[in-house]
């Protein structure tokens, strides 16, 4: 799964489950400051992202997440960590 597909999935989740208008979500949007995602919402978001990754999500992977792009990057690493490196 590429980063664009992950981004679109995250935007859809934020729109459908948190009432955040998709048009207002940008990669650089700060979860807390711009989108009003608090710590409880963040946990809920991680739970909803689990099926995308297909395994348990380690909270440590999301500890430094501040923006939508950070979420995408963290998920991309988790989704692709078991894949062999491309040469």
Kinemage of the C-alpha trace (Angstrom):
@kinemage 1
@onewidth
@group {chain A} dominant
@subgroup {mainchain}
@vectorlist {calphas} color= white
{ca unk a 1} P 0.000 0.000 0.000
{ca unk a 2} L 1.440 3.373 -0.979
{ca unk a 3} L 1.383 6.592 1.028
{ca unk a 4} L -1.330 8.171 -1.137
{ca unk a 5} L -3.711 5.271 -0.470
{ca unk a 6} L -2.952 5.441 3.256
{ca unk a 7} L -3.514 9.222 3.258
{ca unk a 8} L -6.885 8.831 1.521
{ca unk a 9} L -7.899 6.159 4.049
{ca unk a 10} L -6.909 8.373 7.005
{ca unk a 11} L -8.813 11.352 5.552
{ca unk a 12} L -11.897 9.170 5.038
{ca unk a 13} L -11.736 7.935 8.647
{ca unk a 14} L -11.348 11.453 10.008
{ca unk a 15} L -14.272 12.644 7.886
{ca unk a 16} L -16.659 9.763 8.608
{ca unk a 17} L -15.839 9.075 12.255
{ca unk a 18} L -14.745 12.416 13.659
{ca unk a 19} L -16.858 14.813 11.610
{ca unk a 20} L -13.847 16.600 10.161
{ca unk a 21} L -14.591 17.849 6.666
{ca unk a 22} L -12.280 16.082 4.201
{ca unk a 23} L -11.593 19.325 2.335
{ca unk a 24} L -10.105 20.848 5.491
{ca unk a 25} L -7.649 17.981 6.051
{ca unk a 26} L -4.145 18.517 4.675
{ca unk a 27} L -0.966 16.461 5.171
{ca unk a 28} L 0.467 19.238 7.332
{ca unk a 29} L -2.694 19.542 9.475
{ca unk a 30} L -1.815 19.163 13.145
{ca unk a 31} L -4.056 16.585 14.771
{ca unk a 32} L -4.508 18.450 18.056
{ca unk a 33} L -4.232 22.103 17.024
{ca unk a 34} L -5.929 22.047 13.615
{ca unk a 35} L -8.278 19.050 13.768
{ca unk a 36} L -9.149 19.012 17.499
{ca unk a 37} L -8.132 15.360 17.889
{ca unk a 38} L -7.571 14.829 21.616
{ca unk a 39} L -5.831 11.856 23.250
{ca unk a 40} L -9.038 9.814 23.478
{ca unk a 41} L -9.808 10.488 19.809
{ca unk a 42} L -6.224 9.517 18.940
{ca unk a 43} L -6.640 6.138 20.618
{ca unk a 44} L -9.932 5.643 18.771
{ca unk a 45} L -8.216 6.560 15.495
{ca unk a 46} L -5.453 4.011 16.130
{ca unk a 47} L -8.062 1.318 16.828
{ca unk a 48} L -9.814 2.160 13.556
{ca unk a 49} L -6.529 2.054 11.628
{ca unk a 50} L -5.643 -1.435 12.871
{ca unk a 51} L -7.500 -3.258 10.044
{ca unk a 52} L -5.477 -1.259 7.511
{ca unk a 53} L -2.220 -2.604 8.916
{ca unk a 54} L -3.605 -6.049 9.708
{ca unk a 55} L -1.803 -6.390 13.026
{ca unk a 56} L -1.626 -4.879 16.474
{ca unk a 57} L -0.483 -1.273 16.399
{ca unk a 58} L 2.257 -0.369 18.819
{ca unk a 59} L 1.502 2.899 20.587
{ca unk a 60} L 5.231 3.683 20.484
{ca unk a 61} L 5.012 3.995 16.691
{ca unk a 62} L 2.549 6.858 17.154
{ca unk a 63} L 4.214 8.608 20.081
{ca unk a 64} L 5.835 11.313 17.937
{ca unk a 65} L 2.883 11.706 15.558
{ca unk a 66} L 1.726 15.321 15.338
{ca unk a 67} L 0.353 15.774 11.803
{ca unk a 68} L -1.738 13.814 9.330
{ca unk a 69} L 1.453 13.178 7.333
{ca unk a 70} L 3.094 11.748 10.465
{ca unk a 71} L 0.192 9.278 10.743
{ca unk a 72} L 0.622 8.316 7.081
{ca unk a 73} L 4.378 7.856 7.461
{ca unk a 74} L 4.005 5.727 10.617
{ca unk a 75} L 1.356 3.530 8.982
{ca unk a 76} L 3.432 3.186 5.813
{ca unk a 77} L 6.373 1.884 7.840
{ca unk a 78} L 4.138 -0.557 9.736
{ca unk a 79} L 2.406 -1.829 6.593
{ca unk a 80} L 5.690 -2.350 4.771
{ca unk a 81} L 8.004 -3.474 7.586
{ca unk a 82} L 7.634 -7.153 6.667
{ca unk a 83} L 8.206 -6.521 2.954
{ca unk a 84} L 11.611 -7.296 1.442
{ca unk a 85} L 13.605 -4.196 0.519
{ca unk a 86} L 13.354 -3.237 -3.147
{ca unk a 87} L 16.635 -3.055 -5.038
